[in-house]
Amino acid sequence: MIKVAGSGPYADDELCRDFVENLAGLRGKLGWSQEKLAAEAHVGKGVIAMTESYQRKPQVDHGIGYDKAFGLKAMFEAKAQTIQSGAFPEAFQSFPAHEATAHDLYIYQHSLFPGLIQTERYARAVIETWPNITADETERLVAGRLGRQEILARDNPPKIFMLVDEGSLRRPVAEPAVMHEQCIRVLEVSGLPTISLSVVPYSTGGHMGLLGAFWIAEKQGHPSIVYLEDAADGRVCEDDPVILNRVELRFRSLQQEALSTRASRDVIARIAKELWNATAPTGAGALTAAPTAEAV
């Protein structure tokens, strides 16, 4: 195994070094440049350079791509899963791999913005509320949460259907500047063609979604995977069609109560400007007026 020079923040991580040395070693044996491997693995330009210089941790979906490129059976996927396991709460550790390879994601949050669209400062404010968490653990979990967001910009990203209760927009989990920044981030993300984001308004009153947040990951040819958030840190359900059907029904019911995508963007922009005591930056008004598909 060759030694790879690098001075990035993950250069001292033994698991990252093992991953990179195997990756660079196989690439070298084949005489592939980083650009060649990126094309064969269908990962973004610069991903391999940053990985091999230890500027970023390997992601599960990238590991899957490397395995396909080299004709391997889940070697890099397994290594990436091991690396990423420490970046997530124990109950959630198996879900990011499903999320990273899903064709469709259905997400509902009733009190916070979903992790896939959180800013760094908002994510840190949320995670810092966890009991007895250390500064190192906070930074590790923030990095893991932000790392998951790479699926939004990858080639062939999943189609994401996201429902957010209005309470998420109004709950002051951080200082106003952070909340304003987070609302603007949501406006930007909701303009992506692969994302359908709708707000479930207060005017709906009580609804089943108030009982808990959830995610559904769907991949063609595979059973759907559900993650349920609860007071015991949540759980992943992989082989329970009863729970899957129940959660899918709840999502469809909430969709019926949600505002249209355009109306949702208007609500988010208004709350960012009025509630969080800041004027939306130039262009935010245009964002709300941008043509978007209605929620399905």
Secondary structure, DSSP 8 states (H G I E B T S, - for coil): -------STTTT-HHHHHHHHHHHHHHHHHT--HHHHHHHHT--TTHHHHHHTTSS---HHHHHHHHHHHT-SSHHHHHHHHHHHTTS-GGGTTHHHHHHH-SEEEEEESSS--GGG--HHHHHHHHTTSTT--HHHHHHHHHHHHHHGGGGTSSS--EEEEEEEHHHHH--SS-HHHHHHHHHHHHHHHTSTTEEEEEE-GGG-S-GGGG--EEEEE-TTS--EEEE--TTS-EEESS-HHHHHHHHHHHHHHHHHS--HHHHHHHHHHHHHHTTTS---TTHHHHHHS------
